[in-house]
Amino acid sequence: MCGIVGIVGSKSEKVDLSKSLFELSKRGPDRQASLRSGRSLLGHTRLSIIDTTHLGDQPMQDPTGRYTLVFNGEIYNYRTIAESLSKKGLEFKSNSDTEVLLHLLIEKGISALDEVNGFFAFAFYDSLNDYLLLARDRIGIKPLYYCIQDDSISFSSELKGLSPLVSKMTIDTDSLHLYFRFNYLPVSQSIFQEIEQLRPGHFLEYKSGDSTVKCYYKIEGQALGDNLYDLLSDAVRLRLVSDVALGSFLSGGVDSSIIAALANIHSPGLKTFSIGFKDNSHFDESTYAEKVANHIGSDHKTIQLYQDEMLQHVSELLNYTDEPFADSSAIAVHALSQHTRKDVTVALSGDGADELFGGYNKHQAHLSALYPGPREKIASIVGRLSQGIKGGHNSRLSNLIRQVQRFSRGKDQDYFERYWTWSSWTAEEKVSSLLSPEQGMAYEKSLRDLGPRNESLEEVLLSDTRCVLPSDMLTKVDRMSMANSLEVRVPFLDHRVVEFAHSKRADQRFRKGRGKFILRDNFAHILPQEVFDRKKKGFEVPLESWFLGPLNKDLKATLNDGLLVSSGFFSAAEVAGLSDKLNRKKISDVVHLLWAIMVFHRFYSRFGH
């Protein structure tokens, strides 16, 4: 896991990468370096995982000096590929996957992407032909931003690494609307008009000022094996290859428990990690994690945090943020990553299973909307009657009210609008009233491209895998783990497991209205029964109580700061209305909007103007 940055074109001779490399140093604290070749300047910050000697350092060139590679990620089947290349007479100088990828690209070009099993974002440059290839892994586990400007292309793992290389950055108002609706930006979007994200499963070619972006991978639902246990077990086995200490996150939920159990089978005595909230039992699931750890026999560590310690992570998260991202569970992931990094450099995670196998409440809601029964009709009535009551996340009752109201809003919409309603944190009309009337509204096309193509639950799950997973869940894990120089690997997103999941019909993934039954059928014998029986609970934090307590002063300062309104993006009346709600302590229905504003304010004060 590393950070990459670079520029190709006429501007490459006029810049250096020292500022960019500094900005990316947490992604790669072990070494930072840059290299000029032809019309390129490529940079790399290294977190040493495979072959930790200097032979694995980057930027890496072939013996002729013609080809250069900077690479962020891991190629899990690199040993198999290396063996194949060795049979053709190639001799390797290192034991790193970077050198294997470099020579595979030299030999096979773009078709090399079909052979690798891993997560990655890389830049491959051919100085003889002044040709640049950028590529991102199939599912979008690793990020890659780029900008084509001034007869050059620049790229980076994070916006903060790219900003020193870009001459102009303008807030994209369509992206702003999407951010406040979803609390994240969809896969190809950036907060700036001039900068884009390379989509998952895509590559970009740049030569002589011309660029083309193409797709090399689409989820086809073609199972590459018929036994999920064997597929996932092998995916975990591959992800245990490391020359540094490795462990696994363990929340006690289904997904992380499966990964930890399989990893401990392959590597007995595996270190596992969870966090607990000492002064808020509603958000504390550490006891469940400890029960699973005892069952599988892992070497478990529970990190118990008090409120003041969690609030420190809020501050660190805001300081690290270089693009608005307001999934509040990132606070907990930041805390877990920071404490896990004290013991290991690599951690496995259960991310991806919810999207693949139907683990969210909204998936059950979609199923209920397609096949309503008496319970759904009652929920719809209760939802309409309770509109004056504010739901929230601070208690089981308020969360139930919120869910019933949410179901009632979406159930009668057409499938496309329903999908985005149930994917939103803030209603579209609320966002439209918050932002100034002159702000852009041309975001519909990006949603149309990413949303479901029909009302089936299979399409809902596919859209979640294509959009919500890389835009929200994987962005969260990448940013929060990299902020703490921790590599996180996600076995559920091995492309073989992804294809297996999407080869299954909804009725094979759901039973009696509940998802993940494939996981129960395949892994119940290695875990306690209660893991599968317990209702899913997200990785949440007590935002509302924080905003009414220790973060109240900071939030008031944010809402009263003239910078928000003077930016021209916000309605002064709506901001004043939110401030009034805060003063009256009536914020249950706008907690996540307030967090999104707080995150944006910190971003805008540092990068936006």
BELTABEL-V54478 format. One record per residue. N is the residue number from 0. RES is the residue in one small letter. OMEGA is omega in whole degrees, 0 to 359 (NA if undefined). D_CENTER is the distance of its C-alpha to the mean C-alpha in Angstrom with 2 decimals. Layout:
[[N | RES | OMEGA | D_CENTER] [N | RES | OMEGA | D_CENTER]]
This chain:
[[0 | m | 188 | 14.61] [1 | c | 170 | 15.75] [2 | g | 177 | 15.69] [3 | i | 179 | 17.54] [4 | v | 178 | 19.50] [5 | g | 178 | 22.60] [6 | i | 177 | 25.01] [7 | v | 180 | 27.42] [8 | g | 187 | 30.46] [9 | s | 182 | 33.28] [10 | k | 186 | 31.35] [11 | s | 181 | 30.43] [12 | e | 187 | 33.91] [13 | k | 185 | 33.69] [14 | v | 167 | 30.57] [15 | d | 188 | 29.40] [16 | l | 186 | 25.96] [17 | s | 180 | 26.85] [18 | k | 180 | 25.01] [19 | s | 180 | 21.83] [20 | l | 176 | 22.03] [21 | f | 181 | 22.65] [22 | e | 181 | 19.59] [23 | l | 189 | 17.44] [24 | s | 178 | 19.58] [25 | k | 175 | 17.25] [26 | r | 181 | 15.07] [27 | g | 184 | 18.44] [28 | p | 188 | 21.21] [29 | d | 179 | 23.62] [30 | r | 174 | 24.76] [31 | q | 182 | 24.39] [32 | a | 175 | 26.41] [33 | s | 184 | 27.09] [34 | l | 174 | 29.44] [35 | r | 177 | 31.44] [36 | s | 183 | 32.40] [37 | g | 179 | 34.13] [38 | r | 181 | 32.51] [39 | s | 169 | 29.21] [40 | l | 186 | 27.89] [41 | l | 182 | 24.92] [42 | g | 185 | 23.28] [43 | h | 171 | 21.25] [44 | t | 192 | 20.24] [45 | r | 163 | 20.42] [46 | l | 189 | 19.08] [47 | s | 181 | 21.70] [48 | i | 179 | 20.77] [49 | i | 185 | 23.02] [50 | d | 186 | 26.53] [51 | t | 178 | 26.33] [52 | t | 179 | 29.57] [53 | h | 181 | 30.07] [54 | l | 178 | 30.33] [55 | g | 182 | 26.56] [56 | d | 178 | 26.19] [57 | q | 359 | 24.82] [58 | p | 182 | 25.51] [59 | m | 179 | 27.30] [60 | q | 172 | 30.23] [61 | d | 184 | 32.41] [62 | p | 182 | 36.05] [63 | t | 184 | 37.31] [64 | g | 181 | 34.93] [65 | r | 186 | 34.22] [66 | y | 179 | 30.59] [67 | t | 180 | 27.81] [68 | l | 163 | 24.22] [69 | v | 196 | 21.33] [70 | f | 176 | 18.46] [71 | n | 178 | 15.11] [72 | g | 178 | 14.18] [73 | e | 171 | 16.51] [74 | i | 189 | 18.89] [75 | y | 179 | 19.77] [76 | n | 185 | 22.92] [77 | y | 181 | 24.22] [78 | r | 177 | 27.39] [79 | t | 179 | 28.40] [80 | i | 180 | 27.90] [81 | a | 179 | 29.81] [82 | e | 179 | 32.62] [83 | s | 180 | 32.95] [84 | l | 180 | 33.13] [85 | s | 179 | 35.59] [86 | k | 178 | 37.91] [87 | k | 175 | 38.26] [88 | g | 181 | 39.52] [89 | l | 177 | 36.50] [90 | e | 181 | 36.62] [91 | f | 178 | 33.57] [92 | k | 184 | 33.94] [93 | s | 173 | 30.94] [94 | n | 186 | 29.03] [95 | s | 175 | 25.63] [96 | d | 179 | 23.25] [97 | t | 180 | 23.14] [98 | e | 178 | 26.83] [99 | v | 179 | 26.51] [100 | l | 179 | 23.92] [101 | l | 183 | 26.16] [102 | h | 175 | 29.20] [103 | l | 178 | 27.59] [104 | l | 178 | 26.59] [105 | i | 183 | 30.14] [106 | e | 191 | 31.65] [107 | k | 179 | 29.61] [108 | g | 185 | 27.69] [109 | i | 182 | 25.03] [110 | s | 176 | 26.06] [111 | a | 182 | 24.71] [112 | l | 180 | 21.23] [113 | d | 186 | 22.66] [114 | e | 189 | 23.73] [115 | v | 173 | 20.78] [116 | n | 182 | 18.65] [117 | g | 172 | 15.64] [118 | f | 189 | 12.42] [119 | f | 161 | 13.31] [120 | a | 184 | 13.83] [121 | f | 173 | 17.52] [122 | a | 182 | 20.58] [123 | f | 186 | 23.91] [124 | y | 176 | 27.06] [125 | d | 186 | 30.61] [126 | s | 181 | 33.07] [127 | l | 182 | 36.03] [128 | n | 183 | 34.60] [129 | d | 187 | 32.38] [130 | y | 178 | 29.50] [131 | l | 173 | 25.76] [132 | l | 171 | 23.15] [133 | l | 179 | 19.44] [134 | a | 179 | 17.12] [135 | r | 186 | 13.52] [136 | d | 190 | 12.85] [137 | r | 188 | 13.47] [138 | i | 180 | 10.21] [139 | g | 180 | 7.99] [140 | i | 179 | 6.59] [141 | k | 184 | 8.14] [142 | p | 174 | 8.54] [143 | l | 178 | 12.14] [144 | y | 176 | 14.10] [145 | y | 179 | 17.81] [146 | c | 175 | 20.95] [147 | i | 190 | 24.32] [148 | q | 174 | 27.03] [149 | d | 177 | 30.57] [150 | d | 179 | 31.19] [151 | s | 171 | 28.22] [152 | i | 176 | 24.58] [153 | s | 184 | 22.27] [154 | f | 178 | 18.70] [155 | s | 175 | 16.25] [156 | s | 181 | 12.92] [157 | e | 179 | 12.72] [158 | l | 183 | 14.92] [159 | k | 176 | 17.07] [160 | g | 182 | 18.12] [161 | l | 188 | 19.00] [162 | s | 178 | 20.90] [163 | p | 184 | 23.99] [164 | l | 186 | 24.48] [165 | v | 186 | 24.37] [166 | s | 182 | 27.63] [167 | k | 176 | 26.50] [168 | m | 184 | 23.41] [169 | t | 179 | 23.90] [170 | i | 178 | 21.75] [171 | d | 186 | 20.92] [172 | t | 174 | 22.24] [173 | d | 177 | 20.73] [174 | s | 179 | 17.21] [175 | l | 178 | 18.49] [176 | h | 180 | 19.58] [177 | l | 179 | 16.33] [178 | y | 183 | 14.52] [179 | f | 176 | 17.20] [180 | r | 187 | 17.16] [181 | f | 186 | 13.55] [182 | n | 172 | 12.41] [183 | y | 178 | 9.74] [184 | l | 180 | 10.70] [185 | p | 199 | 10.77] [186 | v | 184 | 9.88] [187 | s | 186 | 13.13] [188 | q | 167 | 13.75] [189 | s | 178 | 14.22] [190 | i | 180 | 16.03] [191 | f | 180 | 18.92] [192 | q | 188 | 21.25] [193 | e | 187 | 21.92] [194 | i | 177 | 18.43] [195 | e | 168 | 16.19] [196 | q | 171 | 12.98] [197 | l | 184 | 14.01] [198 | r | 173 | 12.82] [199 | p | 178 | 11.57] [200 | g | 181 | 14.89] [201 | h | 171 | 16.80] [202 | f | 178 | 19.03] [203 | l | 174 | 21.02] [204 | e | 180 | 24.62] [205 | y | 182 | 26.48] [206 | k | 177 | 30.22] [207 | s | 177 | 32.99] [208 | g | 179 | 31.07] [209 | d | 181 | 29.98] [210 | s | 174 | 26.45] [211 | t | 176 | 25.20] [212 | v | 181 | 21.78] [213 | k | 178 | 21.87] [214 | c | 176 | 19.93] [215 | y | 181 | 20.55] [216 | y | 170 | 18.67] [217 | k | 176 | 18.58] [218 | i | 183 | 18.15] [219 | e | 184 | 21.85] [220 | g | 179 | 22.09] [221 | q | 184 | 24.45] [222 | a | 179 | 24.53] [223 | l | 179 | 25.01] [224 | g | 184 | 26.61] [225 | d | 182 | 28.08] [226 | n | 184 | 27.24] [227 | l | 180 | 23.77] [228 | y | 182 | 24.82] [229 | d | 181 | 25.86] [230 | l | 183 | 22.83] [231 | l | 177 | 20.33] [232 | s | 179 | 22.78] [233 | d | 177 | 22.99] [234 | a | 177 | 19.24] [235 | v | 180 | 19.29] [236 | r | 180 | 22.45] [237 | l | 185 | 21.07] [238 | r | 174 | 18.18] [239 | l | 179 | 20.87] [240 | v | 182 | 22.35] [241 | s | 175 | 22.24] [242 | d | 177 | 24.92] [243 | v | 184 | 23.57] [244 | a | 185 | 23.14] [245 | l | 176 | 20.52] [246 | g | 182 | 19.64] [247 | s | 170 | 17.38] [248 | f | 178 | 15.68] [249 | l | 180 | 17.96] [250 | s | 187 | 17.75] [251 | g | 174 | 20.61] [252 | g | 185 | 18.85] [253 | v | 192 | 19.28] [254 | d | 181 | 16.12] [255 | s | 179 | 16.05] [256 | s | 178 | 19.86] [257 | i | 182 | 20.12] [258 | i | 180 | 18.09] [259 | a | 180 | 20.09] [260 | a | 179 | 23.30] [261 | l | 180 | 22.97] [262 | a | 181 | 22.09] [263 | n | 174 | 25.09] [264 | i | 180 | 27.28] [265 | h | 184 | 26.57] [266 | s | 184 | 26.67] [267 | p | 182 | 28.87] [268 | g | 180 | 28.48] [269 | l | 175 | 24.73] [270 | k | 177 | 23.41] [271 | t | 189 | 21.14] [272 | f | 173 | 19.70] [273 | s | 175 | 19.20] [274 | i | 177 | 19.72] [275 | g | 178 | 22.29] [276 | f | 187 | 23.46] [277 | k | 186 | 27.14] [278 | d | 175 | 28.30] [279 | n | 185 | 26.38] [280 | s | 181 | 26.91] [281 | h | 183 | 25.21] [282 | f | 186 | 21.75] [283 | d | 179 | 22.81] [284 | e | 188 | 22.12] [285 | s | 180 | 23.12] [286 | t | 178 | 26.34] [287 | y | 178 | 24.67] [288 | a | 181 | 22.73] [289 | e | 177 | 26.09] [290 | k | 179 | 27.85] [291 | v | 180 | 25.52] [292 | a | 178 | 25.85] [293 | n | 182 | 29.61] [294 | h | 184 | 29.66] [295 | i | 178 | 27.86] [296 | g | 179 | 29.45] [297 | s | 177 | 26.55] [298 | d | 193 | 27.12] [299 | h | 177 | 25.23] [300 | k | 174 | 24.53] [301 | t | 179 | 23.85] [302 | i | 181 | 22.93] [303 | q | 184 | 24.79] [304 | l | 172 | 24.00] [305 | y | 183 | 26.22] [306 | q | 182 | 25.25] [307 | d | 178 | 26.23] [308 | e | 178 | 23.92] [309 | m | 180 | 20.89] [310 | l | 175 | 21.99] [311 | q | 178 | 21.99] [312 | h | 174 | 18.26] [313 | v | 181 | 18.03] [314 | s | 181 | 20.09] [315 | e | 178 | 18.19] [316 | l | 181 | 14.81] [317 | l | 180 | 16.72] [318 | n | 182 | 18.42] [319 | y | 188 | 15.41] [320 | t | 177 | 13.70] [321 | d | 174 | 14.61] [322 | e | 183 | 13.06] [323 | p | 177 | 13.13] [324 | f | 193 | 10.18] [325 | a | 169 | 11.88] [326 | d | 188 | 10.13] [327 | s | 177 | 12.87] [328 | s | 175 | 11.61] [329 | a | 179 | 9.83] [330 | i | 179 | 13.53] [331 | a | 179 | 14.12] [332 | v | 177 | 11.26] [333 | h | 180 | 12.76] [334 | a | 179 | 16.13] [335 | l | 181 | 15.48] [336 | s | 182 | 14.08] [337 | q | 182 | 17.05] [338 | h | 176 | 19.59] [339 | t | 183 | 18.38] [340 | r | 178 | 18.70] [341 | k | 183 | 22.35] [342 | d | 183 | 23.08] [343 | v | 177 | 20.80] [344 | t | 180 | 18.79] [345 | v | 177 | 16.64] [346 | a | 172 | 15.16] [347 | l | 182 | 14.31] [348 | s | 179 | 11.97] [349 | g | 182 | 12.48] [350 | d | 175 | 9.05] [351 | g | 185 | 9.78] [352 | a | 180 | 13.36] [353 | d | 181 | 13.38] [354 | e | 183 | 12.44] [355 | l | 190 | 14.83] [356 | f | 173 | 17.65] [357 | g | 186 | 17.74] [358 | g | 184 | 16.84] [359 | y | 176 | 16.40] [360 | n | 182 | 19.48] [361 | k | 177 | 18.96] [362 | h | 175 | 19.52] [363 | q | 179 | 22.79] [364 | a | 177 | 23.57] [365 | h | 179 | 23.27] [366 | l | 179 | 25.56] [367 | s | 178 | 27.93] [368 | a | 179 | 28.11] [369 | l | 184 | 29.13] [370 | y | 184 | 31.63] [371 | p | 175 | 32.77] [372 | g | 180 | 35.25] [373 | p | 182 | 37.19] [374 | r | 181 | 34.29] [375 | e | 179 | 32.17] [376 | k | 177 | 35.23] [377 | i | 179 | 35.83] [378 | a | 180 | 32.22] [379 | s | 180 | 32.58] [380 | i | 180 | 35.87] [381 | v | 179 | 34.64] [382 | g | 180 | 31.64] [383 | r | 183 | 34.08] [384 | l | 185 | 36.54] [385 | s | 185 | 34.06] [386 | q | 179 | 32.68] [387 | g | 180 | 34.56] [388 | i | 183 | 32.88] [389 | k | 174 | 29.65] [390 | g | 180 | 26.93] [391 | g | 183 | 24.25] [392 | h | 190 | 22.18] [393 | n | 178 | 24.73] [394 | s | 180 | 26.82] [395 | r | 182 | 27.05] [396 | l | 181 | 29.55] [397 | s | 178 | 27.70] [398 | n | 177 | 24.53] [399 | l | 177 | 26.80] [400 | i | 179 | 28.38] [401 | r | 182 | 25.07] [402 | q | 179 | 24.08] [403 | v | 178 | 27.59] [404 | q | 180 | 27.62] [405 | r | 178 | 24.31] [406 | f | 181 | 25.72] [407 | s | 180 | 28.93] [408 | r | 189 | 27.38] [409 | g | 193 | 25.58] [410 | k | 183 | 27.90] [411 | d | 177 | 30.49] [412 | q | 173 | 28.28] [413 | d | 191 | 28.00] [414 | y | 183 | 25.11] [415 | f | 179 | 23.13] [416 | e | 179 | 23.54] [417 | r | 180 | 23.01] [418 | y | 183 | 19.61] [419 | w | 175 | 18.40] [420 | t | 182 | 20.48] [421 | w | 174 | 18.85] [422 | s | 186 | 15.30] [423 | s | 170 | 16.41] [424 | w | 181 | 16.75] [425 | t | 183 | 19.73] [426 | a | 183 | 22.34] [427 | e | 182 | 22.86] [428 | e | 178 | 26.41] [429 | k | 178 | 25.43] [430 | v | 181 | 23.08] [431 | s | 179 | 25.90] [432 | s | 179 | 28.37] [433 | l | 183 | 26.29] [434 | l | 181 | 25.93] [435 | s | 184 | 29.18] [436 | p | 183 | 30.95] [437 | e | 180 | 30.83] [438 | q | 187 | 27.02] [439 | g | 179 | 25.76] [440 | m | 184 | 25.30] [441 | a | 184 | 24.61] [442 | y | 186 | 21.05] [443 | e | 183 | 22.39] [444 | k | 180 | 22.26] [445 | s | 177 | 18.52] [446 | l | 179 | 18.18] [447 | r | 180 | 21.02] [448 | d | 188 | 19.41] [449 | l | 186 | 16.21] [450 | g | 181 | 17.96] [451 | p | 181 | 20.14] [452 | r | 173 | 23.40] [453 | n | 188 | 25.44] [454 | e | 185 | 25.57] [455 | s | 177 | 24.99] [456 | l | 176 | 22.45] [457 | e | 179 | 21.58] [458 | e | 177 | 20.48] [459 | v | 180 | 18.44] [460 | l | 178 | 16.50] [461 | l | 178 | 16.23] [462 | s | 176 | 14.95] [463 | d | 180 | 12.22] [464 | t | 182 | 11.25] [465 | r | 189 | 11.71] [466 | c | 187 | 10.17] [467 | v | 183 | 8.51] [468 | l | 180 | 6.37] [469 | p | 185 | 4.93] [470 | s | 185 | 5.64] [471 | d | 190 | 4.76] [472 | m | 183 | 3.75] [473 | l | 174 | 1.63] [474 | t | 179 | 2.32] [475 | k | 183 | 4.28] [476 | v | 180 | 5.17] [477 | d | 185 | 5.81] [478 | r | 185 | 7.62] [479 | m | 177 | 9.34] [480 | s | 180 | 10.40] [481 | m | 175 | 11.52] [482 | a | 180 | 13.32] [483 | n | 177 | 15.30] [484 | s | 178 | 15.76] [485 | l | 175 | 14.36] [486 | e | 178 | 13.03] [487 | v | 181 | 10.94] [488 | r | 189 | 11.76] [489 | v | 184 | 10.89] [490 | p | 179 | 14.30] [491 | f | 183 | 13.73] [492 | l | 162 | 12.00] [493 | d | 188 | 15.17] [494 | h | 177 | 16.36] [495 | r | 178 | 19.56] [496 | v | 178 | 18.06] [497 | v | 180 | 16.09] [498 | e | 178 | 19.44] [499 | f | 182 | 21.34] [500 | a | 184 | 19.40] [501 | h | 170 | 19.87] [502 | s | 184 | 23.47] [503 | k | 175 | 24.24] [504 | r | 179 | 25.65] [505 | a | 182 | 24.53] [506 | d | 174 | 27.68] [507 | q | 179 | 26.71] [508 | r | 182 | 23.35] [509 | f | 175 | 24.96] [510 | r | 182 | 28.20] [511 | k | 176 | 30.06] [512 | g | 181 | 27.23] [513 | r | 181 | 24.68] [514 | g | 175 | 21.84] [515 | k | 180 | 20.95] [516 | f | 173 | 24.62] [517 | i | 179 | 24.03] [518 | l | 177 | 22.29] [519 | r | 183 | 25.30] [520 | d | 186 | 27.72] [521 | n | 189 | 26.34] [522 | f | 181 | 25.45] [523 | a | 184 | 27.77] [524 | h | 181 | 30.24] [525 | i | 183 | 28.10] [526 | l | 175 | 26.93] [527 | p | 181 | 28.82] [528 | q | 185 | 29.49] [529 | e | 176 | 28.24] [530 | v | 183 | 24.63] [531 | f | 182 | 24.81] [532 | d | 184 | 27.12] [533 | r | 181 | 25.26] [534 | k | 181 | 23.45] [535 | k | 176 | 19.67] [536 | k | 183 | 18.57] [537 | g | 181 | 15.21] [538 | f | 191 | 14.10] [539 | e | 176 | 15.91] [540 | v | 185 | 17.98] [541 | p | 184 | 21.38] [542 | l | 185 | 20.68] [543 | e | 180 | 23.90] [544 | s | 176 | 26.17] [545 | w | 181 | 24.67] [546 | f | 178 | 25.30] [547 | l | 182 | 28.81] [548 | g | 190 | 29.35] [549 | p | 179 | 28.10] [550 | l | 184 | 25.76] [551 | n | 181 | 28.39] [552 | k | 180 | 30.00] [553 | d | 181 | 26.85] [554 | l | 177 | 25.80] [555 | k | 179 | 29.39] [556 | a | 178 | 29.47] [557 | t | 183 | 26.37] [558 | l | 181 | 27.94] [559 | n | 179 | 31.32] [560 | d | 181 | 30.24] [561 | g | 181 | 31.85] [562 | l | 181 | 29.02] [563 | l | 184 | 27.08] [564 | v | 181 | 30.06] [565 | s | 177 | 31.44] [566 | s | 181 | 28.25] [567 | g | 183 | 29.54] [568 | f | 191 | 26.33] [569 | f | 173 | 27.29] [570 | s | 181 | 30.24] [571 | a | 181 | 32.35] [572 | a | 180 | 33.64] [573 | e | 177 | 30.27] [574 | v | 178 | 29.16] [575 | a | 178 | 32.57] [576 | g | 177 | 32.13] [577 | l | 177 | 28.93] [578 | s | 178 | 30.80] [579 | d | 176 | 33.65] [580 | k | 180 | 31.49] [581 | l | 180 | 30.27] [582 | n | 180 | 33.90] [583 | r | 180 | 34.95] [584 | k | 180 | 32.15] [585 | k | 189 | 31.19] [586 | i | 186 | 27.42] [587 | s | 184 | 26.17] [588 | d | 182 | 25.24] [589 | v | 183 | 23.55] [590 | v | 184 | 21.70] [591 | h | 173 | 18.19] [592 | l | 178 | 19.75] [593 | l | 177 | 21.38] [594 | w | 179 | 18.23] [595 | a | 178 | 16.73] [596 | i | 180 | 20.06] [597 | m | 178 | 20.10] [598 | v | 180 | 16.79] [599 | f | 181 | 18.08] [600 | h | 179 | 21.44] [601 | r | 177 | 20.32] [602 | f | 187 | 18.40] [603 | y | 180 | 21.44] [604 | s | 181 | 23.94] [605 | r | 189 | 22.49] [606 | f | 195 | 21.23] [607 | g | 183 | 22.20] [608 | h | NA | 25.97]]
